[in-house]
Amino acid sequence: MKQLFILTFLFFGIGCATQAQQIGDSQKKISINMTASEAVEADLVIFNININAEGKSPQEAFQIHKQREEVLAGLLKKFDIKEEDIKFLPVRMNKRYSNDRNNQITVTNQQVSVTFRDFDIYEEIQLTLIENNFDNFNGSFSSTMISEGKEKALVSAIQAAKEKATLIASASGVDLGTIINISYSDYTVTPRSSSGRFDLMEQSSASMMDYNQIVNVTATISIEFSIAD
């Protein structure tokens, strides 16, 4: 994904539902539920790493954990990942019994999330983690255009809802009135993700990361229109 182009697609009327209802004895309404989606190009990778270790004593487990933490910190410095793009939780330590109450071990756990734009470093980071006994990490696509995509999807859903309400009112022989109530929600759907595994394919000059990916941002709107007398 050497060059970035924003791709925009709109999907109207997904899951559209309409109905006319009686409000009290005099006022009627038309309720419209409308969904619209905006597709933006993925130009970010969100990489989640779970640092974990175990040892016969808390000291041993913590020492192994610190070694793995140093490996990850070194990778982030090597690829110049900015501090604001790194999120992590404190180290958590727990006791665990392997077979019986006399066979106790200590396990550690720490979650780290890293966001970066350079897709070329993704595979190298995974290889380095596997070589250093990391066994729990995964990546997903995101975009710097998420906020803009949500706004466009919301505007599209509102416009489509108004058009549908106008059509229903016209076909029913009534006049569409003002908006009585409006509510909305938005969410992001990432169509593709990848996970670190031990059964790695043979390296080659080509990579799936060379193909453009999109992130779908969806907004759902619910609008109630009055029916004019």
N, C-alpha and C positions, 0 to 999 in steps of 0.2 A: 504494500500500500504506500507507494512512493509519493503519489500526488493525491491531494484531497479535493474532492468535489462534493458539494452539498446536493443531494438528490431529494426531491420533494414529491410525494405522492399523497393524494387525498382519497379517503374512503368514506363515503357518505351513507347515512341511513343504516348502518350496521345495527341490528337489533332494534329497529324503530318500532315504537308502540304508540298507539293513539287511542284516545277515548274521550267521549263527551260525558260530563257528569253534571248532576244537579247540585247546586250549592244553595242550601236553604230552600225557599219557595220561589225565588225570583231570578237568581243568577245562575247561569250555566257557564261551563268552561271546557276548553280543549286542552288536554294534557299531551305533551310530546316528549318522548325520550329519544335522544339522538346521539350517535357516537361518530367521531371523525378521527382519523389517524394521520400523522405526519411522519414521514420517513426521512431521517437525517443520516449522513454518512458517519460511520464509526471512525473516530480518530483518536480514541483513547483505549487503553487496556487497563482494567482494574484487576490487580493480581493479589489474591488472598493467600497468605502463608500461615500455617499453624506450626509454630516451633514447639516441639515436645521432646522430652527425654525421660529416661527412667534409670534408677540406680538403687543399689542395696541400702544406701543411706541418703539422707537429704543432701549432704555435702557432695556426694558423687553425682546425684541427679542434677544438682544445680551447676556443677562444673561442666557437665556435658551440655547442659542447656546454654551456658554462657559461650561455649565454643561454637555452637550452632548460631547463636545470636551474633557473634563476631563475624561469621561467614556471611550472613545476610547483610549486616551493616557494611561490610567491605564491598559487597556487590552494589549496594545502593550508592556508595560513594564512588565506585568505579564508573557507574553509568550516570553520575551527576543527577540523581533523583532529588528534587527539591524537598526541603523539610515539610512544606505545606502539603505535599503529595504523599506523605507517609503518616499513617494512622496506626496506633497499636494500643493494646491493653497491657496492664501490668502482668508480670509472671505469676502464675497460680501453681501452687504445689499441693499435692494430695498423697495420702498414704493409700496403698492398695495391697491386698493379700493375694499372693499368687495361687497357692494351693491350700494352705491352712493358716491359722492364726500366728504360727511361728515363722512363716515365710513372708516377711513384709518387705515391700519395695516402695520407693517414692517416685512419683511421676510429676512432670511439670507440663505446663501448657501456656502458650502465649499466642494471641492472634495479632497478625500484622496485615495491613492492607496498603498496597502501593499502587499509585496511578501514574502512568507514563504514556508518552505519545510515540516513542520510537519503537515500532513493532519489530524491528530487526533484533532487539536485545531480548525479546521474549523467550526464544528457544534457548539462548545461552544461559539465561537466568535459571531456567528449569533444569538444564543439564548440570549446572554447578550445584544446585540444591540436591539433586539426586545423588551426585557424587559424594555429598557430605551428609548422607543418610536422612535427608528430609523426605517424608513420605505422605504429607498431607498439604496440598496446595492446589489452587484452581484459578483460572482466569476467565474474564468475561469482557465483552466489548461495551464501550460507552461512547459518549460524544460531548464535545464542548458546546454543541448546539441544542442541548436538551431543553433549556429554558425557552429558547426561541421556538423550538418545535412544539412545546406545550401550548404556548400562546397561539400559534397558528392553528393547531388542532382545535383549540377551544373556540376561536373565531369561526372556523369552518363548521363546527357543530352547531353553534348558535344560528348562523345563516341558514343552514340546512333545516333546522327546527322551525325557523320563521317561514321558510318556503313551504314546508310540509303543512304547517298550521293554516297558512293562507289557502293552500289548495283544498284542504278539508273543508274549511269554512265556505269557500266558493262553491264547491260541489254540493254542499249541504244547503245552500241557499240562505246563509246567514252572514253577518258581517263580523270580522274578527276585531275584538276589542283590545284593551291594554293587557300588559303582562301582570298577572296576579302574584306569581311566585316563581323563583328560579333557583336552581341548585346545580352544582357540577362537581366532578372529580376528574383527576388526571393521573396517569400512571405510565410507566415506561416498560416496554417489552423488548428484551434483548434476544434476538433470534438465534444467536449461536454462542457457545462457550466452549472452552477446552480445559481439560484437567491433566495434571501431571501423572504419568504412568511409567511403569518400569519397562513395558514392552515397546520401547522406542523404535520407530522406523529408521531405516538407514538414511543418513544425512545426504542431501543433494543440494544443488544450487537453487532448485525451485522450492517454493514453500507455499502452503495454503494461506499464510499471512500476506502473500502478495496480492490476493484477491480482495476487492472492495467488499466491505460489509456494511449493513445498515442497521440502525436502531429505530424501532417503531415507538413513537410517542402517541398515546391515545387520550382523548378527552371525551367524557360523557356528560351531556347536559340534559337537565329535566326542566321544562318550562310549562307553566300553566297560563293560558290565555283566556281572558273573559270573552264571552259572546255578546256583542252589542245588541241591545234591544231594538 
